[in-house]
Amino acid sequence: MRCSVKTLPSTAQVASASKLPLGVVCQPMALDSQQDAPLDVVNFGSTGIVRCKKCRAYVNPFVAWVNNGRQWRCNVCGFSNDVPNSYFCQLDERGRRRDRDQRPELSKGSVELVAPGEYMVRPPQPPVYVFAIDVSAPSVASGLVNVAASTIKKCLDALPGAPRTQVAVVTYDSSVHFYNLKASLKQPSMLTVPDLTDLFVPLPDDLLVNLAESRESIDMLLDSLPQMHASSPSPASCLGAALTAAYRVMGHVGGKLCVFQSQLPNCGEAALKNRENPRAYGTDGERMLLLAEQSKGKSPEQTTASWYETRAIEFSRLQIGVELFVAPPSNAYVDLATLALLPKITAGQLYYYPQFSHKKDSQKLEAELTRALTRPTGFEAVMRVRCTRGLRVSAFRGNYYVRGHDLLALPNCTPESVFALEIAHDAEAPLTAGAASVQASLLYTTSSGERRIRVHTLVLPTSPDVGVVAASADVDVVANLLAKASVEATLKAGLDAARSRLQQRCIDVVAACRHGRSSASVGGYGAPAVRGAPAAPSTPSQPPKLPESLQLLPLYCMALLKSAAFRGGADVRADERSYTLQRLDGMAPEQTRSFVYPRLFALHKLPPSQTPFQFPPPLNLSAESISSDGIYLLDDSLQLMVWVGGASDPKLCDSLFLQDPSDGRVMLKPDPGGDSPLSRACKVIAELRKTRPAYLALEIIREGDPQRQPVFFRHLVEDHASFPGGQYSYQEFMAHVSRHA
């Protein structure tokens, strides 16, 4: 867990500190992707899990031991609990348990507990993977079916949960196709259900099969799937019926549903209409394009929840998480605003590949699908966050469904699952303690069938001095929280309101720091102290004074205003903006940093390779950093772009790039090894890709390209831009903030 400010304000300064975003960003399973840092597993055995009888917080290193160790005082609610006899231990001269270092739950802030039987609603279910693949004409022609089938086959041996893992395949176009994968069959058989209004599931017992037992049948099906539907492809796509089919196949177990969609669903239940209206771009009407399509009620004036929202909620209730891969072969509209409800509500993930082609996008799709299928996954999960008396969680953000008022339902939880929580002061219970605690607990089932409770406990000091609070801020987390709050504001009130709110929040923070400043370290905009932060921009004439920890916040806020998520104008289409908003809402702080303020490197000036590897110093995002005789690499956390100046060295270009003779695309040559300019560039790109859970595709842009060069230059956020939200240069924005703070 990471907190936006590492010292929380006490009641004495709540009014001033309320302008500082207080919050927590939690990735409960982040450590699972680090093989060298596994969590300690604690089994309390017959003692039973030790937790507070009042607030239900779990015992942790920050509780106080009293009455000679026979009681412990909860650091969340202050209640004194009796220690079970089998858990008792003497205290040392400092009032700590003598076995503290031998008990991970008493010495480490993150730990995993083995859950006893009372934590199970039903026995742990086997991991289930169901693949729903669009086999309509656009999907077959673009190569989506081929890439999906071949990648799934490659991943079968690495699916978590062997030998209990179960698999099913459903395909769809104008009909839904089921596949009998029973191990006793010589080859799989296809069963087609053309009736989309009254869909039934044939052979319900033979569609979801054990992977190990039916491996031969599954391999045969995946090998033949592209050719099977290539002879007479249908232009239709009945996604709604396919989701209903998957719901009936796996609903009794739950699991992971991977959906591959190539176009706007256009037949059967849940068919969608093309709502895109280019004339609405840049106007107040654009907000409606970013909201899910609503179903009609009993009268034309009434609307109800989208079919997709209703189905997603039902999926969540049945412990089904959706991974949605949308790959339209053209630039056609697919209504991502509506389709994205499936992964958002079921704690899944959205993947988008506009203008998909096998040659251009297969590597990215294969890498991201492989990661989605093979990464560590917690099934049937729920998460709750508890705070010290005087604090409360006022908002949740991320992909989840709220069950009750504070329980997050997560059918699947992975290392990429990120949840942002805003923390507010409780007016009815003032915060008076010298330290505040936040504890996140995730109850889930491992792929091997064990029920576990992952507990993360964070304790922070409190202070009545706003300057001390501000000086402890984590600017990456603050920017992450502000960005996600702006996503919510965009959907509720529109882009203009979101931009105004983001700008005002920046002014509020600067004003709070200015008026609440004490002896804490403050200064102008000098060299940043944040690891991996951008180079320091040019200093405005009279910058507002901020603690060193927040020096980059105004720059980040201005850059957010110019991002594809929030900038105005007509150049960002509805699907692209919906995808960007969805991705931003689920980003970790490390990704948000590069999304907000991308990293720019001069490839033509890369220093010799170093051991251990170090990234070259990033450049300021200004046109002053770019020259026609240079070659530059830009990383915005979603993709990589290489801009090649028109006057760049021809020999260097020949050593770096090659042209595909079939379609004329320019590509980077393979890494030859050694320490050549090409090898250095490949090393930088490889290291950037290691830092991202999603695969960073690389695009080469030539100087003067009328279509793609503007896309690159829009990332130079320190310069003035013509679109709404980009009217300020960095110096102008700082002058504006200084005047109003």
Stockholm file with secondary structure:
# STOCKHOLM 1.0

chainA/1-741         MRCSVKTLPSTAQVASASKLPLGVVCQPMALDSQQDAPLDVVNFGSTGIVRCKKCRAYVNPFVAWVNNGRQWRCNVCGFSNDVPNSYFCQLDERGRRRDRDQRPELSKGSVELVAPGEYMVRPPQPPVYVFAIDVSAPSVASGLVNVAASTIKKCLDALPGAPRTQVAVVTYDSSVHFYNLKASLKQPSMLTVPDLTDLFVPLPDDLLVNLAESRESIDMLLDSLPQMHASSPSPASCLGAALTAAYRVMGHVGGKLCVFQSQLPNCGEAALKNRENPRAYGTDGERMLLLAEQSKGKSPEQTTASWYETRAIEFSRLQIGVELFVAPPSNAYVDLATLALLPKITAGQLYYYPQFSHKKDSQKLEAELTRALTRPTGFEAVMRVRCTRGLRVSAFRGNYYVRGHDLLALPNCTPESVFALEIAHDAEAPLTAGAASVQASLLYTTSSGERRIRVHTLVLPTSPDVGVVAASADVDVVANLLAKASVEATLKAGLDAARSRLQQRCIDVVAACRHGRSSASVGGYGAPAVRGAPAAPSTPSQPPKLPESLQLLPLYCMALLKSAAFRGGADVRADERSYTLQRLDGMAPEQTRSFVYPRLFALHKLPPSQTPFQFPPPLNLSAESISSDGIYLLDDSLQLMVWVGGASDPKLCDSLFLQDPSDGRVMLKPDPGGDSPLSRACKVIAELRKTRPAYLALEIIREGDPQRQPVFFRHLVEDHASFPGGQYSYQEFMAHVSRHA
#=GR chainA/1-741 SS CEESBSSEECGGGHHHHTTSCCEEEECTTGGGGCTTCCCCEECCGGGCCCBCTTTCCBCCTTCEEEGGGTEEECTTTCCEEECCGGGCCCBCTTSCBTTGGGCHHHHCSEEEEECCGGGCSSCCCCCEEEEEEECSHHHHHHTHHHHHHHHHHHHGGGCTTTTSCEEEEEEESSSEEEEECCTTSSSCEEEEECCSSSCCCSSTTTSSEETTTTHHHHHHHHHHHHHHTTSSCCSCCCHHHHHHHHHHHHTTTCEEEEEEECSCCCSSTTCCCCCCCGGGTTSTTHHHHTSCCCEECSSTTCEECCHHHHHHHHHHHTTEEEEEEECCSSSCCCCHHHHTHHHHHTTCEEEECTTCCHHHHHHHHHHHHHHHHHSCCEEEEEEEEEECTTEEEEEEESSCEEETTTEEEEEEECTTCCEEEEEEECTTSCCCSSEEEEEEEEEEECTTSCEEEEEEEEEEEEESCHHHHHHTBCHHHHHHHHHHHHHHHHHHHCHHHHHHHHHHHHHHHHHHHHHTCCSSCEESSCSCCSTTCCCCCCCCSSCCCEEGGGTTHHHHHHHHHTSTTTCCSSSSCHHHHHHHHHHHHTCCHHHHHHHHSCEEEEGGGCCCCCSSCCCCCCCCSSGGGCCTTCEEEEECSSCEEEEECTTSCHHHHHHHEEECTTTCCEEECCCCCTTSHHHHHHHHHHHHHHTCSSCCCEEEEETTCTTTHHHHHTTCTTSCCSSTTCCCCHHHHHHHHHHHC
#=GC SS_cons         CEESBSSEECGGGHHHHTTSCCEEEECTTGGGGCTTCCCCEECCGGGCCCBCTTTCCBCCTTCEEEGGGTEEECTTTCCEEECCGGGCCCBCTTSCBTTGGGCHHHHCSEEEEECCGGGCSSCCCCCEEEEEEECSHHHHHHTHHHHHHHHHHHHGGGCTTTTSCEEEEEEESSSEEEEECCTTSSSCEEEEECCSSSCCCSSTTTSSEETTTTHHHHHHHHHHHHHHTTSSCCSCCCHHHHHHHHHHHHTTTCEEEEEEECSCCCSSTTCCCCCCCGGGTTSTTHHHHTSCCCEECSSTTCEECCHHHHHHHHHHHTTEEEEEEECCSSSCCCCHHHHTHHHHHTTCEEEECTTCCHHHHHHHHHHHHHHHHHSCCEEEEEEEEEECTTEEEEEEESSCEEETTTEEEEEEECTTCCEEEEEEECTTSCCCSSEEEEEEEEEEECTTSCEEEEEEEEEEEEESCHHHHHHTBCHHHHHHHHHHHHHHHHHHHCHHHHHHHHHHHHHHHHHHHHHTCCSSCEESSCSCCSTTCCCCCCCCSSCCCEEGGGTTHHHHHHHHHTSTTTCCSSSSCHHHHHHHHHHHHTCCHHHHHHHHSCEEEEGGGCCCCCSSCCCCCCCCSSGGGCCTTCEEEEECSSCEEEEECTTSCHHHHHHHEEECTTTCCEEECCCCCTTSHHHHHHHHHHHHHHTCSSCCCEEEEETTCTTTHHHHHTTCTTSCCSSTTCCCCHHHHHHHHHHHC
//
